[in-house]
Amino acid sequence: MKDLLQKAFNAVMDGDSELARDTAEAWLAAGGSPLDLVNQALTPGIREVGRLWEDGEYFLPELVSGAEAMKTAMIVLEPAMVQTDTGTSGSRVILIGTVCGDIHDIGKSLVATMLKANGFQVVDLGADVAPERFLRAFHDHHAALICMSALLTTTMTGIPELIRLFESSGVRSQVAFMAGGAPVTRKWASEAGVDYYGDSAVDAVRIATDHFRRRNG
Ligand code: B12
């Protein structure tokens, strides 16, 4: 299994989508937990790619192919993660999206997958989501919790912007907001008016579970 972890890490580092897919399949076939592969190999791999890019050792094509390799592995792993779905009713609707101007969607999708795996009904709006789309989806799906992801210091301002839109539309009190993503901190999120800050997909599940337990009694 250790060998597969190393292979998956290398696949992301080398931007090798084929190897990433094959390794993820082999990992599942060997009985490995999908989340372990994400946390112990794929995420460290993409973070290392980001570090090398920041240091000028990798260029944008390597960053893009590393992300593609990670996403390819995630496509294999996702069905195995959501298999534990407990089929809970629609009273636990969560909207999720990456804020406007930001196309990073790997972390957001991981959060969405983990929430689904824990029985929440998740409406994933994708990346680069305009505030008005969040508002429309909130009305369409009667969502009780909205999760926002931001990976850029230039786009994280979309978080308070979205909350202000809900305030000016008179619906702020009907919904709670959770935010996360590399540049977002607990302190910043609280100052931005966010109800919950989460630093990982596992954290998001814990917070959502507590939120709905309190709300639904
Ligand atoms: C992969 C990547 C890309 C890929 C994205 C592919 C995709 N489809 O997502 C590509 C190549 C497209 C890309 C583009 C760019 N990128 Co980029 N990218 C990254 C990289 C290397 C990894 C991000 C990632 O996927 N991490 C893995 C996931 C699993 O982790 P995560 O996203 O942090 O998510 C976890 C937690 O944060 C949390 N979380 C995330 N969202 C949420 C939401 C909620 C509600 C909760 C509770 C938790 C939560 O849970 C997740 C799982 O545990 C980061 C470096 C880094 N260390 O983060 C740079 C990084 C984010 N990028 C950066 C930059 C600058 C860019 C570009 C501007 C580059 C350019 N010059 O074009 C563009 C931006 C384009 C745009 N408008 O959005 C900078 C941002 C700097 C800054 N401070 O703003 C970073 C930090 C790199 C760096 N060190 O400089 N990028």
Boltz pocket constraint, residues with backbone or C-beta under 6 A from the ligand:
constraints:
  - pocket:
      binder: B
      contacts: [[A, 43], [A, 46], [A, 47], [A, 49], [A, 50], [A, 51], [A, 54], [A, 60], [A, 63], [A, 64], [A, 67], [A, 101], [A, 102], [A, 103], [A, 104], [A, 105], [A, 106], [A, 107], [A, 108], [A, 110], [A, 111], [A, 147], [A, 148], [A, 149], [A, 150], [A, 151], [A, 152], [A, 153], [A, 154], [A, 178], [A, 179], [A, 180], [A, 181], [A, 182], [A, 183], [A, 197], [A, 198], [A, 199], [A, 200], [A, 201], [A, 202], [A, 203], [A, 204]]
      max_distance: 6.0
